[in-house]
Amino acid sequence: MDTRKTIGWNVRLLRVALSLSQERLALEADIDRSYVGRIERGTENVTVAALDAIAKALGVPVSRLFIEPDEIEPPPPLRSGRKRRSP
């Protein structure tokens, strides 16, 4: 898997695990929602600043976004209207 796809896979995996929509992640990272979608699809050359903002919004170190995934199937999409769980 190339680096862009690895980053996109990890962003989506972490985002879904936190029950965040692309829009919510984009708001928390102060980036455009369509940019998040392109990152997750592995079609965007993401900037270091965007990686830093996304990692902070997901609560992980930037290095976590570069870990080669073990899974073959992507996580399922969130259901419409799903809210982030409170701690």
C-alpha positions in Angstrom: 0.0 0.0 0.0 1.4 3.4 -0.9 1.9 6.1 1.7 -1.2 8.2 0.7 -3.4 5.2 0.9 -1.9 4.1 4.3 -2.6 7.6 5.7 -6.1 7.7 4.3 -6.9 4.2 5.6 -5.6 5.1 9.1 -7.5 8.4 9.2 -10.8 6.7 8.2 -10.2 3.8 10.7 -9.5 6.2 13.6 -12.3 8.6 12.6 -14.9 5.7 12.5 -13.6 4.3 15.7 -14.4 7.7 17.4 -17.8 7.9 15.6 -16.8 11.1 13.9 -18.2 12.1 10.5 -15.8 13.6 7.9 -17.5 16.9 8.5 -16.9 16.8 12.3 -13.3 15.8 11.8 -12.8 18.6 9.3 -14.3 21.1 11.7 -12.2 19.9 14.6 -9.0 20.0 12.4 -10.0 23.3 10.8 -9.8 21.9 7.2 -12.3 21.4 4.4 -14.5 18.3 4.5 -13.8 17.5 0.9 -10.1 17.5 1.7 -10.7 14.9 4.4 -12.6 12.7 1.9 -9.7 13.0 -0.6 -7.2 12.1 2.1 -9.2 9.1 3.1 -9.4 7.9 -0.5 -5.7 8.3 -0.9 -5.9 10.8 -3.7 -4.6 13.8 -1.9 -0.9 14.7 -1.2 -1.7 15.8 2.4 0.4 18.6 3.9 2.3 18.2 7.1 0.2 20.9 8.7 -3.0 19.0 7.8 -1.5 15.8 9.2 -0.7 17.5 12.4 -4.2 19.0 12.7 -5.9 15.7 11.9 -3.8 13.7 14.4 -4.6 16.3 17.1 -8.3 16.1 16.3 -8.1 12.2 16.4 -6.1 12.3 19.7 -3.1 10.4 18.3 0.5 11.2 17.4 1.2 11.9 13.7 3.3 8.8 13.5 0.1 6.7 14.1 -1.2 7.7 10.7 1.8 6.1 8.9 1.4 2.6 10.4 0.8 -0.1 7.7 -2.7 -1.5 8.4 -3.2 -5.2 9.2 -6.8 -5.2 8.0 -7.9 -5.7 4.4 -11.4 -4.5 4.6 -12.1 -0.8 5.4 -14.3 0.0 8.3 -18.0 0.4 7.6 -19.3 3.9 7.1 -21.1 5.6 9.9 -24.9 5.6 10.0 -26.5 8.8 9.0 -27.1 11.1 12.0 -24.8 9.2 14.3 -23.4 11.3 17.1 -20.0 11.2 18.8 -20.1 9.2 22.1 -19.4 11.1 25.2 -16.5 9.8 27.4 
